[in-house]
Amino acid sequence: MSKPRVAVVFGGRNSEHAVSLMGAGSVLDVIDRSKYEVIPVGIAQDGRWVLAASDQRFAIEGGELPAVDTSGAALALPSGGAGLVAYDPGSIPVELGTVDVVFPVMHGPFAEDGTIQGLLEMAGVRYVGSGVLASAVGMDKAHMKTVMAAAGLPIGRYVVVRDRDWRLNRECVLKEAEELGFPVFVKPARAGSSQGISKAHDRAELEAAVESARLHDPKVLIEAAIEGREIECAVLESLGDEPAAASIPGEVKVEGGQEFFDFEAKYYPDQMSLTVPADIPAETAEELRAMAVRAFEALDCEGLSRVDFFYTPDGRLVFNEINTMPGFTSLSVAPQLWAASGLPYPQLVDRLIQLALSRSPGLR
């Protein structure tokens, strides 16, 4: 029998383009080539789909972020089937055949937010990770908080700033945000990897922070600062009929002197540390794991998610956010949490592919 054909898709038209490549490089390094036929596919910043060039760079080198090399053969999704077609200039398109599953190692808008999931749903292609709705709600921090509050998870106070509100009622928005008390965190509502996030200590910084966040997304979230340690937990869908499982929780700390967990702390060397297991009481760890699974199920997530909490000095757990396609290098938090829980990175990659292969395309 032929091996299942897996297209590992990376890149995308957003500010998390480089983060996607770093994760995809790790996946391509460990995926079992004796078990799967692998097709690396890049999506350039301008939206072009290409077969990955043989010398595609996936890591940060000399402080330079990686990007999709567009010198590879261009790709298109043909109508009427789950396949990919390669187009070389001046040549007849070469049929790549049926793709059994797509592994979208992608983050941010036009990727993790349900858009590529919808494209693959329409094409009838199986894929790794959560579906359209879970991906879209998980990407939009405002809707995410609404769902999590409805599921009974404790959340912090926040204000949503929509484009029209900021343009026409800026003073009202600023007054509402000031009622949260300073400092506040200002975030694009639909971005990840700490892109566009600022900490504001007064009105002037708040106004500048909203403008900065709006460069990434016209919809912005302003959150009250929560004093507490950041504890994270990964959740993995079961291959059978068992409920989803939660990893050992871990604590993330910023080591580089930044005020919060920004992009540099996440992706540049020696800027953050992860302690697994987190130094919290055993009963708190079990409560956190149960809350992480509840968040996963509240969104109808599939595959893998990472759920982040604050653990306050008075012993409370406060939900921060869920990430339906978390950072996915071998050194990223979710893979490290599962490795500490007894599931090493190569086996985690294989599990996610097997989960995708086990699903039928269409509604489920």
Salt bridges, closest charged atoms under 4 A:
GLU37 OE2 - ARG5 NH2 2.59
ASP46 OD2 - ARG48 NE 2.79
GLU64 OE2 - ARG57 NH2 3.55
GLU112 OE1 - HIS107 ND1 3.98
GLU121 OE2 - ARG364 NH1 3.57
ASP140 OD2 - LYS219 NZ 2.95
ASP163 OD2 - ARG167 NE 2.92
ASP163 OD1 - ARG214 NH1 2.95
GLU171 OE1 - ARG203 NH1 3.05
GLU178 OE2 - ARG203 NE 2.95
GLU205 OE1 - HIS201 ND1 2.88
GLU207 OE2 - ARG170 NH1 2.90
GLU211 OE2 - ARG170 NH2 2.97
ASP217 OD1 - ARG190 NH2 2.65
GLU223 OE2 - LYS145 NZ 3.01
GLU223 OE1 - LYS187 NZ 2.74
GLU232 OE1 - ARG306 NE 3.21
GLU237 OE1 - ARG359 NH2 2.77
GLU251 OE1 - ARG229 NH2 2.78
GLU259 OE2 - LYS199 NZ 3.36
GLU259 OE2 - HIS201 NE2 3.46
GLU286 OE2 - ARG289 NH1 3.19
GLU302 OE2 - ARG359 NE 3.15
GLU302 OE2 - ARG364 NE 2.63
ASP308 OD1 - ARG306 NE 2.86
ASP314 OD2 - ARG316 NE 3.20
ASP350 OD1 - LYS35 NZ 3.04
